[in-house]
Amino acid sequence: MNLLALALATILGGGSYYAGSRASMTYRIRRHGTRFRARVTEVRSTPVGEGTGVEDDVRVRFEVPDGPPVEAATSLALRGPTGLEPGDEVEVAHLRRHPRKVVVLGYRTADGVPLLAYVCALFAVMTVFFVFIALTVH
């Protein structure tokens, strides 16, 4: 059995699961989440690449009708600069099953759901390929 191919398959399988779960969670929150008005509490900008591109991780706080206030972060970083600052009001989608994650509506994510779904499928195919290599090559 080819251990290198098996190790690569394991890494790619984990990457596939991670990318797929992020894409799925973000899609479900955006599609089925309850809409709330929220206040931005924190914006962290991270430089991306060689140019002036940034990704903004946003934390928000909002009230739900039947529970304590919720403080949550974006499920995926937003393509920045967004211009958001603490105290700004935004519309978010939120699901109770993901209590610490929201999707800020009206802003594009840095890694779109279709891109993450593509990465997930690509990694899954590569995982099968490397498992096949590990089991057949002597």
ABEGO torsion letter per residue (X at the ends): XBAAAAAAAAAAAAAAAAAAAAAAAAAAAAAABBBBBBBBABBBBBBBEABABBBBBBBBBBBBAABBBBBBBBABBBBOBAGBBBGBBBBBBBBAABAABBBBBGBBBABBAAAAAAAAAAAAAAAAAAAAAAAABX
